[in-house]
Amino acid sequence: MKILLLSLVIFIIITALRTFTLSMASHRTEGLPQMKLRAKMNIWMGTMFLAIALLQALSLSGNWIRSILLLIIAALGLFNLFAGWSNLLRVRRLEEEQKQSPDTIDHEDGDKKKE
């Protein structure tokens, strides 16, 4: 049991570091690469929230308040995973459209512009 808890703590640290590095990288870019980095960041953050909820569920026996908080944290994790995955799929689809068409799409105002 202690090995499982320790591995969850290590996994939480890794996911937190990955979330931080992706956040920093997304602030340095714009356009589709920024959207892709933020989607990956959401996936890592969702995984981190789920690992935190699992760690708390395994490590402590709790009362009803702890159970409600665990459910909220797990729901946040699932929401971040779903949002990150759907955004990543949307960015990949936009990248494919951009590769296939000779026009580029300016995503801030939606206008098409010639290169």
N, C-alpha and C positions, 0 to 999 in steps of 0.2 A: 504494500500500500504506500509506503514511504517513497519507493522508487517511482511509482505512478505520480504522486504529488510533486516530487522533484522534477520529473520530466515535464509535467504541466507548467511548473514555474519557469523552467528553461524555455519552453515553447512560448509562453506569454512574453518573456523578455525578447525573444527573437521576433515575434510578431510586432511588438511595440517598436523595436528598432527599425524594422522594415517599414512600418507605417510612418515613422518619423522621416526616414530617408526619402520615401516616395513623396511625402508632403513637401519637403525641402526642394526636391527636384521639380515638382509640379509648379512651384512658385517661380522657378527660373525659366519656364517654357511658356509658350502660348499656342493656341489653336488645338488641333487634334492630338499632338503629343501630350499636351497638358490634360486633356480630357481622358486620355488613355492612362496616364499616371494616376489621376484621381480615381479612376475606376478600380485600378489595381490596389490603391490605397484603401478604398472602401472594402475590398475583398479581404485584405489583410486585417483591417480593423474589425470586421465582422467575425473573422476567425478568432481574433484576440478576445472579443467579448464572449464568444461561446466557450473558449478555454477558461476564461475567468469564472463564468457561471458554473462550468463543470468542476473546476477546482474548489469553489465554495461549496458546491453540493456534496463533494466527496470528503472535504476536510472537516466540516462542522455539522453537527446535528443542530437543526434550527427550529425556530418557532414559525408562526405563520407570517410574520413580517419578513423574515429572511427568505422564506419561500416566495413571497410576492416580489421581493427585490431580485431574486434569482430569475424569476420568470421575465421581469422587465429587462434585465441584462441580456438574457437569452433572446428575447424578442428583438432587442436592438441589434444583436449580432446577426440574427437571421435577416433583418431588414437591410443591414449594411451588405451582407453577402448577396442578397437578391438585387439590390440597387447597383452594386459594383458589377455584378455579372451582366445585368441588362445594359448598363452603360458601356461595358467593354464590348459587348456584341454590337451595340449601336455604333461605336467608334470604328470597329473593324469593318462594318458595312459601309460607313462613310469613307473609310480609306479605300475600299474596293471601288466605290463609285468614283472617287477622285482619280484613281489610277486608270479607270476605263474611259472617263470623259476628258476631252482636251481642256475643258474649262475647270477652273478652280472655284470652290465655293467659299465665300467669306462667311464664316459661321456667326459672326457678331451681328450682322444685319440681314443675312440671308440672301444678299444679292450675288449674282454670278458675275465674275470678272474674268476677262481674258488675261492670260499671262503675257 
